[in-house]
Amino acid sequence: VQLVESGGDLVQPGGSLRLSCAAPRILFKLYTMGWYRQAPGQQRELVAALSSSDSTAYADSVKGRFAISRDNAKEMVYLQMNSLKPEDTAVYYCNAKGEGFTALYWGQGTQVTVSS
């Protein structure tokens, strides 16, 4: 299984960015799709998750600013990021976690830098 992220960039504080993750459609029925991030010197943390039943979860630090979604036809998972802050700077990873069984997949990551 291959997850491929794209969309990372340098953006000014207050700006917006949309990350994309190409993922096989079959994952959407059995896996929770998630976005994680890892800043230098810090642990990887969950940013947003979307279950197969369309339940969502967000880190407190991004609630109201970020939104996770998927497009089954395009086989894509998105992370819309608004009102970006310098502390959002990190490598963002797409993730697929099996629901009720042990399976975990990661993408290679995409860099997001928020700076003026």
ZAGU-259811 format. One record per atom (N, C-alpha, C): atom name; x, y, z; residue in one letter; residue number from 1. Coordinates in nm, 4 decimals. Layout:
site, X, Y, Z, code, pos
CA, X, Y, Z, A, NUM $
...
end
This chain:
site, X, Y, Z, code, pos
N, 0.0851, -0.1187, 0.0000, V, 1 $
CA, 0.0000, 0.0000, 0.0000, V, 1 $
C, 0.0889, 0.1241, 0.0000, V, 1 $
N, 0.0594, 0.2158, -0.0878, Q, 2 $
CA, 0.1387, 0.3366, -0.0997, Q, 2 $
C, 0.0517, 0.4604, -0.0749, Q, 2 $
N, 0.0984, 0.5444, 0.0149, L, 3 $
CA, 0.0351, 0.6733, 0.0407, L, 3 $
C, 0.1314, 0.7815, -0.0052, L, 3 $
N, 0.0819, 0.8752, -0.0842, V, 4 $
CA, 0.1689, 0.9786, -0.1399, V, 4 $
C, 0.1111, 1.1153, -0.1093, V, 4 $
N, 0.1848, 1.1908, -0.0270, E, 5 $
CA, 0.1399, 1.3251, 0.0095, E, 5 $
C, 0.1916, 1.4281, -0.0895, E, 5 $
N, 0.1214, 1.5383, -0.0993, S, 6 $
CA, 0.1656, 1.6525, -0.1783, S, 6 $
C, 0.0985, 1.7782, -0.1239, S, 6 $
N, 0.1500, 1.8927, -0.1660, G, 7 $
CA, 0.0866, 2.0188, -0.1292, G, 7 $
C, 0.1617, 2.1005, -0.0250, G, 7 $
N, 0.2657, 2.0447, 0.0334, G, 8 $
CA, 0.3421, 2.1212, 0.1305, G, 8 $
C, 0.4111, 2.2406, 0.0642, G, 8 $
N, 0.4272, 2.3476, 0.1426, D, 9 $
CA, 0.4837, 2.4688, 0.0843, D, 9 $
C, 0.5218, 2.5653, 0.1958, D, 9 $
N, 0.5809, 2.6757, 0.1557, L, 10 $
CA, 0.6078, 2.7877, 0.2463, L, 10 $
C, 0.4904, 2.8842, 0.2355, L, 10 $
N, 0.4316, 2.9186, 0.3496, V, 11 $
CA, 0.3153, 3.0069, 0.3494, V, 11 $
C, 0.3289, 3.1065, 0.4638, V, 11 $
N, 0.2731, 3.2236, 0.4448, Q, 12 $
CA, 0.2800, 3.3265, 0.5482, Q, 12 $
C, 0.1784, 3.2994, 0.6593, Q, 12 $
N, 0.2059, 3.3469, 0.7785, P, 13 $
CA, 0.1074, 3.3328, 0.8878, P, 13 $
C, -0.0276, 3.3903, 0.8465, P, 13 $
N, -0.1333, 3.3188, 0.8815, G, 14 $
CA, -0.2670, 3.3596, 0.8422, G, 14 $
C, -0.3119, 3.3028, 0.7097, G, 14 $
N, -0.2203, 3.2420, 0.6385, G, 15 $
CA, -0.2520, 3.1870, 0.5073, G, 15 $
C, -0.3161, 3.0500, 0.5142, G, 15 $
N, -0.3449, 2.9961, 0.3956, S, 16 $
CA, -0.4101, 2.8662, 0.3845, S, 16 $
C, -0.3299, 2.7746, 0.2940, S, 16 $
N, -0.3513, 2.6462, 0.3149, L, 17 $
CA, -0.2830, 2.5446, 0.2348, L, 17 $
C, -0.3691, 2.4195, 0.2364, L, 17 $
N, -0.3692, 2.3458, 0.1273, R, 18 $
CA, -0.4404, 2.2178, 0.1247, R, 18 $
C, -0.3410, 2.1064, 0.0928, R, 18 $
N, -0.3319, 2.0122, 0.1813, L, 19 $
CA, -0.2492, 1.8948, 0.1584, L, 19 $
C, -0.3344, 1.7843, 0.0980, L, 19 $
N, -0.2712, 1.7045, 0.0130, S, 20 $
CA, -0.3401, 1.5932, -0.0508, S, 20 $
C, -0.2644, 1.4640, -0.0241, S, 20 $
N, -0.3395, 1.3566, -0.0133, C, 21 $
CA, -0.2804, 1.2240, 0.0051, C, 21 $
C, -0.3488, 1.1286, -0.0919, C, 21 $
N, -0.2725, 1.0764, -0.1858, A, 22 $
CA, -0.3252, 0.9766, -0.2780, A, 22 $
C, -0.3212, 0.8411, -0.2096, A, 22 $
N, -0.4371, 0.7762, -0.2039, A, 23 $
CA, -0.4476, 0.6492, -0.1325, A, 23 $
C, -0.5456, 0.5577, -0.2050, A, 23 $
N, -0.5193, 0.4287, -0.2079, P, 24 $
CA, -0.6139, 0.3364, -0.2724, P, 24 $
C, -0.7522, 0.3467, -0.2090, P, 24 $
N, -0.8546, 0.3522, -0.2924, R, 25 $
CA, -0.9921, 0.3707, -0.2446, R, 25 $
C, -1.0347, 0.2634, -0.1461, R, 25 $
N, -0.9828, 0.1442, -0.1623, I, 26 $
CA, -1.0257, 0.0346, -0.0762, I, 26 $
C, -0.9932, 0.0610, 0.0706, I, 26 $
N, -0.8941, 0.1437, 0.0954, L, 27 $
CA, -0.8586, 0.1750, 0.2335, L, 27 $
C, -0.9729, 0.2465, 0.3056, L, 27 $
N, -1.0489, 0.3245, 0.2307, F, 28 $
CA, -1.1492, 0.4106, 0.2929, F, 28 $
C, -1.2586, 0.3302, 0.3632, F, 28 $
N, -1.2777, 0.2047, 0.3244, K, 29 $
CA, -1.3841, 0.1231, 0.3835, K, 29 $
C, -1.3408, 0.0514, 0.5114, K, 29 $
N, -1.2102, 0.0362, 0.5293, L, 30 $
CA, -1.1616, -0.0456, 0.6402, L, 30 $
C, -1.0624, 0.0260, 0.7308, L, 30 $
N, -1.0197, 0.1442, 0.6902, Y, 31 $
CA, -0.9149, 0.2147, 0.7628, Y, 31 $
C, -0.9599, 0.3546, 0.8056, Y, 31 $
N, -0.9062, 0.3974, 0.9172, T, 32 $
CA, -0.9152, 0.5381, 0.9533, T, 32 $
C, -0.7987, 0.6102, 0.8880, T, 32 $
N, -0.8314, 0.7130, 0.8107, M, 33 $
CA, -0.7286, 0.7920, 0.7445, M, 33 $
C, -0.6947, 0.9106, 0.8335, M, 33 $
N, -0.5667, 0.9378, 0.8446, G, 34 $
CA, -0.5267, 1.0456, 0.9343, G, 34 $
C, -0.4128, 1.1282, 0.8797, G, 34 $
N, -0.4005, 1.2452, 0.9366, W, 35 $
CA, -0.2858, 1.3315, 0.9113, W, 35 $
C, -0.2126, 1.3512, 1.0434, W, 35 $
N, -0.0826, 1.3299, 1.0402, Y, 36 $
CA, 0.0043, 1.3521, 1.1541, Y, 36 $
C, 0.1077, 1.4566, 1.1146, Y, 36 $
N, 0.1728, 1.5123, 1.2145, R, 37 $
CA, 0.2822, 1.6053, 1.1851, R, 37 $
C, 0.3941, 1.5876, 1.2870, R, 37 $
N, 0.5123, 1.6227, 1.2423, Q, 38 $
CA, 0.6287, 1.6143, 1.3297, Q, 38 $
C, 0.7177, 1.7348, 1.3070, Q, 38 $
N, 0.7334, 1.8136, 1.4109, A, 39 $
CA, 0.8224, 1.9295, 1.4062, A, 39 $
C, 0.9608, 1.8859, 1.4547, A, 39 $
N, 1.0637, 1.9597, 1.4178, P, 40 $
CA, 1.2006, 1.9230, 1.4598, P, 40 $
C, 1.2113, 1.9097, 1.6116, P, 40 $
N, 1.2664, 1.7990, 1.6564, G, 41 $
CA, 1.2863, 1.7779, 1.7989, G, 41 $
C, 1.1633, 1.7391, 1.8758, G, 41 $
N, 1.0520, 1.7177, 1.8049, Q, 42 $
CA, 0.9274, 1.6829, 1.8726, Q, 42 $
C, 0.8745, 1.5493, 1.8235, Q, 42 $
N, 0.7832, 1.4919, 1.9018, Q, 43 $
CA, 0.7231, 1.3659, 1.8629, Q, 43 $
C, 0.6176, 1.3887, 1.7557, Q, 43 $
N, 0.5941, 1.2830, 1.6780, R, 44 $
CA, 0.4882, 1.2896, 1.5790, R, 44 $
C, 0.3546, 1.2932, 1.6518, R, 44 $
N, 0.2650, 1.3808, 1.6057, E, 45 $
CA, 0.1367, 1.3953, 1.6722, E, 45 $
C, 0.0226, 1.3892, 1.5715, E, 45 $
N, -0.0904, 1.3412, 1.6191, L, 46 $
CA, -0.2098, 1.3354, 1.5365, L, 46 $
C, -0.2660, 1.4751, 1.5167, L, 46 $
N, -0.2967, 1.5076, 1.3927, V, 47 $
CA, -0.3572, 1.6365, 1.3607, V, 47 $
C, -0.5071, 1.6198, 1.3360, V, 47 $
N, -0.5419, 1.5231, 1.2511, A, 48 $
CA, -0.6821, 1.5017, 1.2163, A, 48 $
C, -0.6993, 1.3585, 1.1695, A, 48 $
N, -0.8195, 1.3050, 1.1919, A, 49 $
CA, -0.8487, 1.1679, 1.1509, A, 49 $
C, -0.9913, 1.1601, 1.0978, A, 49 $
N, -1.0107, 1.0683, 1.0030, L, 50 $
CA, -1.1407, 1.0477, 0.9405, L, 50 $
C, -1.1637, 0.8974, 0.9301, L, 50 $
N, -1.2664, 0.8500, 0.9994, S, 51 $
CA, -1.2915, 0.7061, 1.0005, S, 51 $
C, -1.3714, 0.6627, 0.8782, S, 51 $
N, -1.3834, 0.5313, 0.8637, S, 52 $
CA, -1.4606, 0.4775, 0.7515, S, 52 $
C, -1.6087, 0.5144, 0.7620, S, 52 $
N, -1.6541, 0.5442, 0.8829, S, 53 $
CA, -1.7936, 0.5851, 0.9031, S, 53 $
C, -1.8093, 0.7367, 0.9057, S, 53 $
N, -1.7044, 0.8068, 0.8631, D, 54 $
CA, -1.7054, 0.9529, 0.8480, D, 54 $
C, -1.6992, 1.0294, 0.9802, D, 54 $
N, -1.6591, 0.9640, 1.0859, S, 55 $
CA, -1.6332, 1.0367, 1.2099, S, 55 $
C, -1.4993, 1.1074, 1.1995, S, 55 $
N, -1.4933, 1.2273, 1.2538, T, 56 $
CA, -1.3691, 1.3030, 1.2486, T, 56 $
C, -1.3187, 1.3336, 1.3896, T, 56 $
N, -1.1895, 1.3549, 1.3969, A, 57 $
CA, -1.1257, 1.3938, 1.5226, A, 57 $
C, -1.0128, 1.4896, 1.4898, A, 57 $
N, -0.9940, 1.5868, 1.5777, Y, 58 $
CA, -0.8911, 1.6879, 1.5543, Y, 58 $
C, -0.8128, 1.7145, 1.6822, Y, 58 $
N, -0.6861, 1.7476, 1.6650, A, 59 $
CA, -0.6076, 1.7951, 1.7777, A, 59 $
C, -0.6656, 1.9291, 1.8231, A, 59 $
N, -0.6621, 1.9554, 1.9513, D, 60 $
CA, -0.7164, 2.0806, 2.0035, D, 60 $
C, -0.6525, 2.2022, 1.9371, D, 60 $
N, -0.5257, 2.1896, 1.9042, S, 61 $
CA, -0.4515, 2.3032, 1.8494, S, 61 $
C, -0.4964, 2.3424, 1.7091, S, 61 $
N, -0.5709, 2.2540, 1.6412, V, 62 $
CA, -0.6118, 2.2849, 1.5039, V, 62 $
C, -0.7628, 2.2920, 1.4865, V, 62 $
N, -0.8386, 2.2645, 1.5905, K, 63 $
CA, -0.9842, 2.2682, 1.5806, K, 63 $
C, -1.0312, 2.4061, 1.5343, K, 63 $
N, -1.1224, 2.4039, 1.4378, G, 64 $
CA, -1.1734, 2.5294, 1.3844, G, 64 $
C, -1.0887, 2.5891, 1.2738, G, 64 $
N, -0.9688, 2.5349, 1.2546, R, 65 $
CA, -0.8797, 2.5872, 1.1494, R, 65 $
C, -0.8526, 2.4840, 1.0397, R, 65 $
N, -0.8457, 2.3575, 1.0769, F, 66 $
CA, -0.8142, 2.2515, 0.9818, F, 66 $
C, -0.9381, 2.1648, 0.9574, F, 66 $
N, -0.9442, 2.1051, 0.8390, A, 67 $
CA, -1.0534, 2.0136, 0.8069, A, 67 $
C, -1.0013, 1.8987, 0.7228, A, 67 $
N, -1.0371, 1.7778, 0.7625, I, 68 $
CA, -0.9982, 1.6589, 0.6874, I, 68 $
C, -1.1173, 1.6127, 0.6047, I, 68 $
N, -1.0893, 1.5645, 0.4846, S, 69 $
CA, -1.1959, 1.5149, 0.3989, S, 69 $
C, -1.1377, 1.4129, 0.3020, S, 69 $
N, -1.2251, 1.3441, 0.2319, R, 70 $
CA, -1.1762, 1.2510, 0.1304, R, 70 $
C, -1.2682, 1.2556, 0.0086, R, 70 $
N, -1.2116, 1.2149, -0.1023, D, 71 $
CA, -1.2839, 1.2052, -0.2272, D, 71 $
C, -1.2658, 1.0620, -0.2766, D, 71 $
N, -1.3698, 0.9813, -0.2624, N, 72 $
CA, -1.3579, 0.8396, -0.2996, N, 72 $
C, -1.3271, 0.8216, -0.4483, N, 72 $
N, -1.3921, 0.9015, -0.5310, A, 73 $
CA, -1.3733, 0.8873, -0.6752, A, 73 $
C, -1.2297, 0.9196, -0.7167, A, 73 $
N, -1.1723, 1.0198, -0.6541, K, 74 $
CA, -1.0349, 1.0600, -0.6884, K, 74 $
C, -0.9313, 0.9854, -0.6052, K, 74 $
N, -0.9770, 0.9068, -0.5082, E, 75 $
CA, -0.8856, 0.8321, -0.4212, E, 75 $
C, -0.7879, 0.9272, -0.3524, E, 75 $
N, -0.8446, 1.0286, -0.2916, M, 76 $
CA, -0.7636, 1.1296, -0.2266, M, 76 $
C, -0.8176, 1.1606, -0.0869, M, 76 $
N, -0.7255, 1.1919, 0.0019, V, 77 $
CA, -0.7591, 1.2437, 0.1339, V, 77 $
C, -0.6953, 1.3822, 0.1434, V, 77 $
N, -0.7714, 1.4765, 0.1966, Y, 78 $
CA, -0.7238, 1.6145, 0.2003, Y, 78 $
C, -0.7148, 1.6660, 0.3440, Y, 78 $
N, -0.6275, 1.7624, 0.3619, L, 79 $
CA, -0.6238, 1.8374, 0.4868, L, 79 $
C, -0.6226, 1.9849, 0.4484, L, 79 $
N, -0.7354, 2.0497, 0.4681, Q, 80 $
CA, -0.7451, 2.1932, 0.4442, Q, 80 $
C, -0.6999, 2.2654, 0.5699, Q, 80 $
N, -0.6016, 2.3511, 0.5549, M, 81 $
CA, -0.5435, 2.4219, 0.6690, M, 81 $
C, -0.5617, 2.5718, 0.6486, M, 81 $
N, -0.6320, 2.6341, 0.7395, N, 82 $
CA, -0.6570, 2.7780, 0.7335, N, 82 $
C, -0.5976, 2.8464, 0.8559, N, 82 $
N, -0.5842, 2.9761, 0.8462, S, 83 $
CA, -0.5316, 3.0560, 0.9579, S, 83 $
C, -0.4037, 2.9951, 1.0136, S, 83 $
N, -0.3136, 2.9642, 0.9255, L, 84 $
CA, -0.1911, 2.8955, 0.9656, L, 84 $
C, -0.1047, 2.9811, 1.0560, L, 84 $
N, -0.0382, 2.9130, 1.1490, K, 85 $
CA, 0.0479, 2.9782, 1.2466, K, 85 $
C, 0.1892, 2.9221, 1.2343, K, 85 $
N, 0.2888, 2.9966, 1.2773, P, 86 $
CA, 0.4258, 2.9442, 1.2724, P, 86 $
C, 0.4399, 2.8098, 1.3437, P, 86 $
N, 0.3636, 2.7873, 1.4478, E, 87 $
CA, 0.3733, 2.6606, 1.5201, E, 87 $
C, 0.3133, 2.5436, 1.4436, E, 87 $
N, 0.2508, 2.5693, 1.3303, D, 88 $
CA, 0.2030, 2.4616, 1.2446, D, 88 $
C, 0.3144, 2.4078, 1.1553, D, 88 $
N, 0.4285, 2.4713, 1.1584, T, 89 $
CA, 0.5412, 2.4263, 1.0778, T, 89 $
C, 0.5844, 2.2861, 1.1187, T, 89 $
N, 0.5897, 2.1960, 1.0217, A, 90 $
CA, 0.6232, 2.0567, 1.0493, A, 90 $
C, 0.6225, 1.9786, 0.9183, A, 90 $
N, 0.6704, 1.8566, 0.9263, V, 91 $
CA, 0.6483, 1.7616, 0.8178, V, 91 $
C, 0.5155, 1.6926, 0.8455, V, 91 $
N, 0.4285, 1.6924, 0.7469, Y, 92 $
CA, 0.2957, 1.6342, 0.7611, Y, 92 $
C, 0.2919, 1.4986, 0.6900, Y, 92 $
N, 0.2378, 1.4001, 0.7613, Y, 93 $
CA, 0.2339, 1.2638, 0.7111, Y, 93 $
C, 0.0892, 1.2148, 0.6992, Y, 93 $
N, 0.0621, 1.1459, 0.5912, C, 94 $
CA, -0.0651, 1.0778, 0.5739, C, 94 $
C, -0.0522, 0.9376, 0.6349, C, 94 $
N, -0.1616, 0.8903, 0.6929, N, 95 $
CA, -0.1586, 0.7645, 0.7676, N, 95 $
C, -0.2878, 0.6879, 0.7438, N, 95 $
N, -0.2768, 0.5564, 0.7380, A, 96 $
CA, -0.3939, 0.4697, 0.7292, A, 96 $
C, -0.3823, 0.3642, 0.8381, A, 96 $
N, -0.4814, 0.3572, 0.9252, K, 97 $
CA, -0.4785, 0.2642, 1.0378, K, 97 $
C, -0.5997, 0.1733, 1.0312, K, 97 $
N, -0.5740, 0.0418, 1.0350, G, 98 $
CA, -0.6819, -0.0543, 1.0273, G, 98 $
C, -0.7796, -0.0393, 1.1440, G, 98 $
N, -0.9069, -0.0541, 1.1161, E, 99 $
CA, -1.0102, -0.0452, 1.2193, E, 99 $
C, -1.0456, -0.1859, 1.2651, E, 99 $
N, -0.9991, -0.2215, 1.3844, G, 100 $
CA, -1.0276, -0.3545, 1.4371, G, 100 $
C, -0.9269, -0.4594, 1.3980, G, 100 $
N, -0.8239, -0.4218, 1.3285, F, 101 $
CA, -0.7169, -0.5155, 1.2944, F, 101 $
C, -0.5869, -0.4382, 1.2847, F, 101 $
N, -0.4780, -0.5122, 1.2930, T, 102 $
CA, -0.3465, -0.4480, 1.2979, T, 102 $
C, -0.2932, -0.4246, 1.1589, T, 102 $
N, -0.2937, -0.3006, 1.1192, A, 103 $
CA, -0.2359, -0.2614, 0.9911, A, 103 $
C, -0.2116, -0.1116, 0.9984, A, 103 $
N, -0.0974, -0.0683, 0.9513, L, 104 $
CA, -0.0612, 0.0728, 0.9621, L, 104 $
C, 0.0274, 0.1086, 0.8446, L, 104 $
N, -0.0095, 0.2158, 0.7755, Y, 105 $
CA, 0.0688, 0.2609, 0.6614, Y, 105 $
C, 0.0955, 0.4103, 0.6744, Y, 105 $
N, 0.2136, 0.4498, 0.6240, W, 106 $
CA, 0.2552, 0.5897, 0.6289, W, 106 $
C, 0.3009, 0.6364, 0.4920, W, 106 $
N, 0.2778, 0.7645, 0.4665, G, 107 $
CA, 0.3359, 0.8271, 0.3502, G, 107 $
C, 0.4751, 0.8782, 0.3832, G, 107 $
N, 0.5377, 0.9418, 0.2837, Q, 108 $
CA, 0.6758, 0.9867, 0.3007, Q, 108 $
C, 0.6851, 1.1240, 0.3663, Q, 108 $
N, 0.5741, 1.1969, 0.3716, G, 109 $
CA, 0.5714, 1.3273, 0.4360, G, 109 $
C, 0.5854, 1.4422, 0.3383, G, 109 $
N, 0.5304, 1.5555, 0.3774, T, 110 $
CA, 0.5418, 1.6779, 0.2980, T, 110 $
C, 0.5642, 1.7949, 0.3943, T, 110 $
N, 0.6576, 1.8824, 0.3596, Q, 111 $
CA, 0.6983, 1.9894, 0.4497, Q, 111 $
C, 0.6044, 2.1087, 0.4384, Q, 111 $
N, 0.5583, 2.1554, 0.5531, V, 112 $
CA, 0.4810, 2.2784, 0.5627, V, 112 $
C, 0.5591, 2.3753, 0.6500, V, 112 $
N, 0.5868, 2.4923, 0.5961, T, 113 $
CA, 0.6582, 2.5953, 0.6699, T, 113 $
C, 0.5733, 2.7215, 0.6724, T, 113 $
N, 0.5463, 2.7696, 0.7919, V, 114 $
CA, 0.4676, 2.8915, 0.8087, V, 114 $
C, 0.5597, 2.9996, 0.8629, V, 114 $
N, 0.5888, 3.0954, 0.7789, S, 115 $
CA, 0.6852, 3.1980, 0.8160, S, 115 $
C, 0.6657, 3.3213, 0.7300, S, 115 $
N, 0.6956, 3.4369, 0.7883, S, 116 $
CA, 0.6893, 3.5612, 0.7117, S, 116 $
C, 0.8275, 3.5944, 0.6552, S, 116 $
end
